[in-house]
Amino acid sequence: MAGKIWVDVEDLFEYARFNPRPSGIQRVEYELCRALAENDPDGGSIGFLRHVPSKGTFRCVGWAEVSSLFAGLTDPGVRPAARLAAVQRGIVASQEGSRGPLKKLAYRLPPDFRFPLSQAVRHQVDALRAAAAAGRAALQGVRRRAAAARPDPAAGRDPGQGTPQAAERMDFEAQVQPGDVLAVLGSPWFHPEYGRIISRLKRDKGVGFALLIYDIIPLRRPEWCDAGLVRIFSEWLGAVLPLADDVLTISHASAADVERFAAQRGQTLRRLPVVVPMGTGFSSEASAVLDDAEASRLPPAGSYALIVSTIEARKNHLLLFRVWRRLLDEMPPEAVPTLVFAGRIGWLVDDLMQQLRNAGFLEGKIVVIENPSDGELGQLYRGCLFTVFPSFYEGWGLPVTESLSFGKPCIVSNSTSLPEAGGTLARYFDPENSTEAYQVIRDVIEHPAQLEAWEAQVVREFRRVEWTEAAQVVRQALLPPPGAPEAAADPEKPVRAPVHHHRLGSF
């Protein structure tokens, strides 16, 4: 019988505690899990796990619970601000009114850092509580043995047998079998003891370990990340990468980064990274609708260009501000489309946001739509003239292939994985060169007939990729059919899957 894939989904639950809408990682993770689950209706080959941090293990969770959680994150009927407020109220209540300085600091941090920080602190607290409980239990045991004149009748028996803690542990560990694979398809790098737990499961249970890596931006470009985030991520990846029997990535660029990182650390990958094709679109889009309040804050169709992204330094919104300012200096204002920033305001952009305010958002030629819903994003894509994505560094490039999937041309940075995402359907510029970006964008604006022909080409040639295809690659990589050849990590003969362009993916 083939083994079973156990997917750690704890990060989905923890992300939902602090964030009103899922980011690219959570969306991709969910779609991969959904496709795996739907092709395994009896649960015989796919299982899902949450953490039991104080016990150093996992517990099983049903797919229905995971699906319900994600449906709440993407519910079109709940505004992001209201959802986040409710989540934060729940956290405050669960912490019994704690008002410590660390908590006050956490709410000033970017959401993507606040989440791992909170988890790291929680794991440390759980570990301290577990240590204290173990100390109390040990002391009680000493007292019992000192008082007893005969041998302990429980000697030789599992000291945890029959306790709630043992049942919680055995929920997963009684089911897992040698040859099963524990897979990380999300971002549980907030767990400080993850490497130790995986090492024990591999040793005691014969479990394989697989890791999907979206990017290693905190290590390759730490200047765009919080220093604490860099430390946590570096320690986590350094601990778990040597344990991985299989490494998956979302692009060839990320695969090359992982190989380079391993070589620099003196670590040997057990197999070459497998590139997972990113699916087109998300299941939550099917229920996305616009209410009147949402519709009222969108510009008229055909009047704007669009960038969909968290507003952070790495995404290079500053370049677009400079380009649009120059366009307005050198062209009639009525000939310049409005530029829409659609996304939450992130970190390292205080100066940019102040410049925009000082410039009056270029007299309304730049519009910021914060925390757009799925319905708003769909409408924004459908109504734009074209999209732009000038990011310095990406693991894949979700906004690029998202744009193409809506039939919209995309003008994109030529950096890292982005040419994989855009393929021959996008136009490119150097993200370090604002003059080149200006020339490419102005050429598109000044030639509407060519833009129309380009849009027709995108509609005609873009190929959708179903998430079942991506999930099948994951399944075959982790549980290959008997007799299937393995790709050894031979640095002299690197094995690469062919590049598949025009795929919807990451962040």
Phi, psi and omega in degrees: 000136178295156180288186182236143176263123176253118185258124176283116182244016182303324184296331176298317181291320181288323177300320182295341179288338189235355189227140185278335181223147178289144173270185183300318182300312182295323179295314181294315179303314181297315182296321176297314179297318180298315180295322177295317182292318183292337176265012177217066190298332181269000178072018184286334183237356178228131174226161182234144189230147167241169185273148163240080193299321183289343180256355178067040180207196181233164172228151182285148176220141181285153180298328181300324180291320178294315181297320180294320178301312184290326177299324177293324179293328185252012180301116182293346182274356183244122179291145182305316182298320180293319180295314182295321178298318179295318179299313182293324175299320179295322179293316179300315180297318183292336179267009174055046172077016179302133181230036183293163181297327180296320179294318179298321178294319185301322183285354174266356184270158174301144182306321183290343174261326179303321182297304179293326178298313181299320180292319180299316178297317182297319178297322178295318178297315179299320181294319178296318178297318179296320179296319178296318178296319179295322178295318178297318180295320180296317180297318178297322179296319178298318181295319180296316182293324179293328183276342186266134178271344181248166180298151179298120181296343180270004182300139180086350179265149176303117184298341179263358186298133176087352180273158175302324180296320179294319179297321180297321180288315185290341178310317177265311190288342174282338183265329185293143184236154174305135183096346172291162182234129172265121187245135172256110179250005181233231186219066179272032184284003174285347186275112186289340183252020187299315181300318180296319180294315180297319179300317179295316181295322177296318182288312188274330187246353181068031184275138170278163182225130181232146187224123172264119181252121180280313176194168174235044182304320179301336180265323182279325181224067184296342181296344180260011185228158173294142183299323177295322177298317179300316181295313182298314182294318181297315180295319181295308183295321178299329180278323188265333183300318178295342181271348188284122172283330178223135174244128176248148175224168182259001177198162175291329177298316178293323178299316179296321178298318181295315179298319179295317179299314181298318180296319180294330178273358184072024180259145179252122176289137181291327176217160175294146177300142176259126180273122181267125177292138181271133182288168182256121177081168181231149184297332181293340181294335184297330182258007184286125178227161178254132170266176185298321181295320178293314183299330185287341182260008179263143178286164179298143178301142178082006184249002192213156165259163192222136165236125178253114184179150164304138180276096179219165188300320184297331183282347168070037174299331181302322178301317181292324175301315180293319179297314183292325176298319179291320177303317181288333176287329191246357179229159173300134183306323182292343179272351183262121178292153171296148176250123181256122168268113179247110181160168178285155176276120186261235191232161180061029179230019180300318180296317180299312182296324177292320177298319179298317179295316180300325182272008181061032182051042180051049179054041176086003179279351169239128181237132178254121175248103185280145174046054181295144175283170177299323178295318178295318180299316179301316180293321178297317178297314183295329186265353185279159173284316178197169177244159176229148179209093188266024189303145177284326190205128181221155171276331175215283181130060180308313183299335180290304182285336173297315178301312181297325180293335175272004180078021184251131176299150182229132175256121198221154173299147179266021187268150171047239187276352191298323174298333174293320182289317185273332180055220182274357184267348179257163171246147195236158173209162177283122183293347177273353190242096182291332178293317177296317178299316178302315183295317180295313183293317180296321180300320178293317181297320187278355181232073183299328179294319177294322177297319178297319178293322178297317179297319178298322178295318179299313180299321184285324193253343182295133180251122176288146174240122181282149179293337175296328177293316178296317180295326179294322176297318177300311183299315182292328178290323185271326179232071183294148177301152179305135178087356180289138180290148177259146178269105179285152180277078180262108184295341180279334182228073181296135179257125182235136171289152179296147179287130176248115182276170172064046180245147181271131184208251201260189252238000000 
